[in-house]
Amino acid sequence: MVHKAVAFYKKNGKAKALAELMKSPGPFVDRDLYVSVYTLDGLLVAHINPKIVGKNLIDLRDVDGKPFVRERMEAARTVANGWQDYKYYNPVSRKVEPKRMYWERHDDLIFASGAYKKG
């Protein structure tokens, strides 16, 4: 899904891509899979929950205290993509669940999507 979002971004530009990524339902949402986009300093610029877009989430921690946004942004400064594990609220099950996230840096934006691991 991240590759699809980055390809759409490259073809259609930032404004159109960010708007499409925020649509729910939309072309970048599949059940509990969706794409979020951050700036390198932790500002959330696209997400299916419009209430949190525009907020800096660099200090957000999961239920175990893991600063997962900060870790992702720090990694993105040195490598172009990567994987990350943490726990987050699943909008489908409405529970906090383990999540495996893939992220990719493009034009100083971090595109990320993850799947919830069913226990």
C-alpha distance (Angstrom), angle and dihedral (degrees) to the residues before:
residue distance angle dihedral
M1 . . .
V2 3.83 . .
H3 3.82 90.9 .
K4 3.81 89.5 50.6
A5 3.83 91.0 50.1
V6 3.82 93.5 48.3
A7 3.82 91.1 48.4
F8 3.82 89.7 51.0
Y9 3.83 89.7 48.3
K10 3.82 92.1 51.1
K11 3.81 92.1 48.2
N12 3.83 100.2 40.8
G13 3.79 106.3 25.9
K14 3.77 134.7 -116.8
A15 3.81 101.9 -69.1
K16 3.81 96.0 49.5
A17 3.80 93.2 42.0
L18 3.80 95.1 50.6
A19 3.81 90.4 47.8
E20 3.83 91.8 51.4
L21 3.81 92.1 46.6
M22 3.81 90.0 57.6
K23 3.81 96.0 54.8
S24 3.79 114.4 107.9
P25 2.92 112.5 -148.9
G26 3.76 90.2 29.0
P27 3.78 145.9 123.5
F28 3.81 92.9 -77.0
V29 3.80 98.1 48.5
D30 3.79 123.8 83.9
R31 3.83 113.9 169.5
D32 3.83 103.6 -64.5
L33 3.82 93.7 -8.4
Y34 3.79 118.1 98.1
V35 3.80 139.2 143.9
S36 3.78 124.5 -113.1
V37 3.81 125.6 -170.6
Y38 3.80 127.7 -151.7
T39 3.76 135.7 179.4
L40 3.80 115.8 -123.4
D41 3.81 90.5 -99.7
G42 3.82 92.6 57.6
L43 3.81 101.5 -97.5
L44 3.82 110.0 147.4
V45 3.82 108.3 -134.8
A46 3.83 101.2 169.1
H47 3.80 132.3 25.2
I48 3.82 137.7 137.4
N49 3.82 88.4 -111.8
P50 3.83 104.4 69.7
K51 3.82 91.3 -169.2
I52 3.80 91.3 73.8
V53 3.83 98.7 40.4
G54 3.79 110.8 110.5
K55 3.80 93.4 30.5
N56 3.77 123.9 117.0
L57 3.80 105.7 -124.9
I58 3.81 98.4 177.3
D59 3.82 91.1 121.6
L60 3.82 96.1 44.5
R61 3.79 112.2 128.2
D62 3.77 132.2 -166.8
V63 3.81 123.0 -123.6
D64 3.81 90.1 -83.2
G65 3.80 92.2 53.7
K66 3.81 95.2 -104.7
P67 3.85 111.0 152.2
F68 3.80 91.7 -140.0
V69 3.81 98.5 167.8
R70 3.82 92.0 50.3
E71 3.82 90.8 47.3
R72 3.81 91.1 51.2
M73 3.81 93.7 47.9
E74 3.81 92.6 47.6
A75 3.80 91.1 49.9
A76 3.82 91.3 47.2
R77 3.81 90.2 59.1
T78 3.81 90.4 64.9
V79 3.83 106.4 27.3
A80 3.81 132.9 36.3
N81 3.81 98.1 -130.4
G82 3.75 144.0 -2.7
W83 3.79 151.4 154.7
Q84 3.78 129.5 -96.4
D85 3.81 136.9 -174.2
Y86 3.81 124.6 -151.7
K87 3.80 140.8 127.8
Y88 3.80 122.7 -94.3
Y89 3.79 143.2 160.7
N90 3.81 112.0 -81.0
P91 3.84 109.0 -144.3
V92 3.82 91.6 -154.1
S93 3.81 101.0 48.2
R94 3.83 92.3 28.7
K95 3.81 89.5 -137.2
V96 3.80 135.1 108.9
E97 3.79 106.1 -104.0
P98 3.82 138.6 169.7
K99 3.79 110.6 -87.1
R100 3.81 132.5 -162.9
M101 3.82 110.4 -152.3
Y102 3.81 130.0 -164.7
W103 3.79 116.6 -162.3
E104 3.77 135.5 -177.0
R105 3.81 131.6 -169.1
H106 3.79 118.9 -135.1
D107 3.83 126.0 164.8
D108 3.82 91.2 -13.6
L109 3.80 90.9 -54.6
I110 3.79 124.0 112.9
F111 3.81 114.9 -140.1
A112 3.80 111.8 -163.5
S113 3.78 138.8 177.0
G114 3.75 131.9 167.8
A115 3.74 143.9 -176.0
Y116 3.77 124.4 -131.3
K117 3.77 114.0 -123.5
K118 3.75 112.4 -133.0
G119 3.79 112.0 -135.8
